[in-house]
Amino acid sequence: MQPQKNGENKSITIYDIAKEAGVSASTVSRVLTNSANVRSEKKKKVLALIEKYNFKPNALAKGLADTKTRTIGVLAADIRNPFYASLFVECENAARAVDYTVVLCNSLGETDKEVELLGKLQEQRVDAIIQIGGRGDDLASNVEYVELINQIMAKTPVVVTGKLDGTRCHVVRIDAMKAMEILMDHLLELGHKRIALIGGRKDVLSTFEKHQRYKQILKENMIEFDPALVAEDGGYNFETGYRQMNEMLDKGVRPTAVVAINDFSAMGVMRSINEHGLQIPQDISVVSYDNTYMAEMAIPKLTSVDYNYEEYGRKLIDTATAMIEGRKTGQLRMVMPTLVVRGSSGPAPLEL
């Protein structure tokens, strides 16, 4: 199909329509495809000009005007952790349902690699970036990293699962304090008072919030805080759980229950307890966060906080596509945790 002609025998293109209407070519394209994401006054102007020139664009012209790739980049901290793997799969499912594709990048917890991968995603012209973990989880946002994200956001929307102070990033995150509340309530109802915390770094927002809520709950229940029951900063892996639980038990510090920062570290905690000749949950209960496949594989099966990965992934994708398409969405959207009780938690022992 040939471009239409105006009264001066000039071919009319989608760009001519855009210029006369005072809008972008992509706006004209959205009107032509009957998208809802165009203001009514702009839509009226464009439709009037389309009728005026009897404009019928060919497929190539429409393609050139539509600069969207319908691709969302997902930058994960470490896909080897089943938390990130589970969440990415649900992002992929949610994106597919609305005709978007996701591209996965894995930083392996390295800041330099995060920066490099952000650049790669921009080169691929993704329509939005979702950052799961990494520098977006920092308790104190890094100034240089914030500046980088602001530069990216000038062209590409960014959604994070933590926070980046000094940016206008949209945030979809877990209510970490609520997550601690439901674990502590469960253990307190079982009669536990000597509750240990294992794993995690306090410069990570969610871990910091969990530690603060832990102290608040102890105070609310008139239980004295014992610093010996809180392990020093570690990681989020098996080795941290195993080492920190060994150190605690070897010093003669004996909790009746342990809150592990995630299922990975809980596996290390459970091995340490078993190697010290103690039973779970008869001697020490163990509870955790993330409710990954490891919770079902543990012996006994692990009580763990679930984050409803399907809802979490859907909220992340919906927030990203809303920013891409100009729809209104909340700056902060929370994911509410639930507790899955299994065999690793039981009543506090009567005697230590």
N, C-alpha and C positions, 0 to 999 in steps of 0.2 A: 504493500500500500504506500502511495506517495504522500508526502506532506501536503496539507491543504494550502491554498493560495489566498492571499488577501486581495483587496481591491487594486493594489499596485503590482499584482502578479508575483508577489514574493511568497516563497514557501514559508508556512507557519510551522514552527517546532514547539516542543514542550517548553523550551527555554524562552521563546517569545511570549508564550502564555504567562509564564512565571514573571517575566519582566514587566509586562503590562499590568498584571494583577498586583505587583509589588510583593511577591512571595518567592520562596525558593522553588527550584525545579522538583525537589523531593516532595514539597507540599502539593504541587500539581499532580504528581504521581499518586499521592495518597488519595486525592480527590477522585482520580480516575479509577482507582481500585476500591473506591467506596469505603475507605478507612474512616473509623469514627474519631480518629485523633487529629482532626482539623477544626479550628474554630469556625463557627457558623458564618461569621462575616467574611472570612477569607474564602470559605467554600463557595459562598454566593458569588463572589467576584470571579473565581475561577470557572464556575459553571456557566456564568453569563458569557465569558469569553469563549469557552468551548462551544457554546451554542452559536455565538456570533460568527465564529469562523468554521462552524460545522467540523470541529477538530476531532479526528480519530487517529490516535497515535499508533504507529506500528510497534511490534514487540520489542525491537531493538531500542527504540526511543524510550520506551517505558523502562527497559532494563538499565539504560544509561542514567536515567533520572533517579532510579531507586538505588541509593548508595549503601543500603543496609546489607550486611552479609548474613543476617539471622544466625549469627554465631556468638556464643558467650564463652569467654575464657574463664576457667576455674583454676585458681592457683592454690594448691593445697600444701600444707607444711610437710607432710610425710605420709604418702599414700600407703606405706607399709603398716601404719597404724590402722586397725580396722574401723576406728571411729571415722577417719577421713574417707576410707574406702566406702563405708556404708552411706555416708552423707553424699559423696560424689555420685554414687549409683542413683540415689533418689533425685539429685539435681538433674541427672541425665534423663530419667523417666519423666520428670516434670517438664523439662525443656522439650522433649519429643512430643508431649501432649499438646503443646502450643506451637509446634512447627519450628522450633529452634534446635540448633546443634550445639553441643558443648565440647570444648577442647580442654583437656587436662594438662596442667603443668605441675611438676612436683619439685619443691625447693629443697627437700631433705633437711629442713631446718637451718639452711645456710642463708644469711642475709644477702650476701653478694649474689647468690643464685636467684634470690627473690627479685632483686633489682634487674638482673639480666632477663629473667623470664617475663617481667612486666614489659620490658622493651620488646621482646619477641611477640607478645600478644598484641601490642600496638602495631607492630609491623604486619601482623596478620589481619589487621583492621577488624578485630572483634567489635561487636556492638556494645559490649559491657564486660566488666571484669568482676568476678566474685572471688574474694580472697578469704580462704578458710584457714585460720591459724596464722602463724608467722608473726611479722611485726605488727599486724593489726591486733594482736592479743597482748601487746606490751601494756603494762600498768602505766608507765610514763612514755608517751609517744615520742619517738625519735624525731628531732626537728628536721633533719635532712630528709628523712623518709617521708615526713608529712609534706615537705615542699615538693618532692617527687610525685606524690599522689595528687597533689593539687594541680601540678602540670598535666598529669594524665587526664584528670577530670575536666580539664578545659575542652577536651574532645570526646572522652570516653567515660561513661558512668562507672563508678566503683561501689561495690557492696562489700562490707566486711562483717566478720562474725565476732569481732571484739569492739575496738574503738580506735579512732585516730583523731585525737584532739587537734583542732586547728584545720580540720577539713569539713566538707559538707557531705561526706560519705553517708550513704544510707546504711543502717545497721540492722542485721537480723541475728540475734544472739540468745543463748540459753540464759534463763534466770538462775544464775549460779547460787545465789543466796537461798532461793527456794529449794534447790537441789540439796544443799546442806541441811536445810530444815527437815526435809522428809526423811533423810537418813538418820539424823539425830533423834527425831521423834520416834522413829522405829526402834532405835537402840534404847532410848530412855524407857519406852513402854515395856521393853524386855528386861528392865532393871539394871541396865549398864550405867556406871558412873565413871569408870576409868576407861575412857575412850581415846585411842591414839589416832594421830593423823600421819600418814605415810605418803611420800612422793610429792612431786610438783615443785615449781619455783614461785617464790612470792613476788617476783617482778612480772608475773603473768596475771592479767586482770582477774580471770575467773578463779584462779587459785587463791589470790589475795582475798577476794570476796568470800570464798569458802572459809578461809581461816578466820576472817573477822566475824562471820556469822557463827562459827563454831564457838568462839569466845563469848559472844553475846548469849547464845543458848545456854552455855554452862552457867553464866551469871544469872540468867532468868530462872534457872532451876536450882540455884543456890549450891552449885558444885564448884569447888575451888579449881582454878586453872592450874595445871601442873605442866610446866614447860618441858619436863622430861618425856612427856607423852607426845610431843610434837617434834617430828624429825626435822633436821636442818634441810635447807634447800637441796633438792636433788633433781631427778628427771621424771620422765613419764614412761619408764620402761621397766622390764622385768628386773634388770640388774639393780635399779634403785630400790625397788620394793624388797628384794632379797637382802641387799646390804643394810638398809635402814632397819629392817625388822631384826636382823642378826645383831646389829649394834645395840638395839634397845633391849633385847632379851639377854644378851651377853653381859650387859651392865646390871642385870637383875630388875629391870623395869618391866613389870608384867601388867599389861592392860587386859581388860576383859573383852574388849572389842577394838577392832581396827577399821578406820575409814581409809581406804586406799584411793589415791587420786584418779586412777582409772583401772580398767580391767587388766592391762599389761602389768602394772605394778602390783596389783592384787595377786597375780600368779606368783610373783617373787615372794610376797608376804606369806602366802599359803605354804610355799615350799619351806621357808625358814621355820615357820611354826611346826610343820611336820618333822623337820630335821631336829628340832629341839624336844622331840618326844611328846608334843602337845597335840590335842585333838581339836578339830573345827567341827561344830561350834561349841562342843562341850566345855573346852577350856578357854578358847578365844574365838569370838565371832569375827567374821571378815565381811565387810560390805564395800561397794565400789561405785564408780561412775562409768557410764557409756553403754552398758548392756549390749556388748558386742557378742559375736559367736563364742568367744572364749568363756563367757559367763555360763553357757550351757555345757561347755566341755570340761569345766573345772570339777574336781572331786573334793568335797561335795559341790553341787552347782551353786553358783555365786549370786548372792543378792546384789542387785545393781540398779542404778538410776537409769531410766530409759528416756531418750530425748525425742521420741516419735520422729524418726528420720524421714519418713514420708512427708509429714507436715513441714518439717524443717527445710527439706529440699524444695518443696513447693513454695514456701515463703521466700526463699532465696531467689528462685527463678522468677516468681511473680514480681518481686521488688525490682529485679534487674530489668525485666521486660517493661514494667511500668515506667522506669526511667528512660528506657530506649524510646518508647512510644509516646511519651509525654503525658501518661496517666498519673493522677495523683495517688500517692501512697505515703504511709507514715514514715517519718525519718528513722524511727526506732520501732522494731517489731520483735516481740519476745516469744521464745519457745518455752512452754511450760513443761517441766520434767514430771515423770511419774516413777513410782518405785515398783520394781518387780522382785518379790520376795521369793527366795529359794532356800536351799538347805544350809548355806554357810552362816546364817545368823540364827541365834537361839537365845534362850534365857541366860542371864548372867549367872555364872557359877556362885554357889553360896559362899565358898571359901576360896581364898587364893593360897 
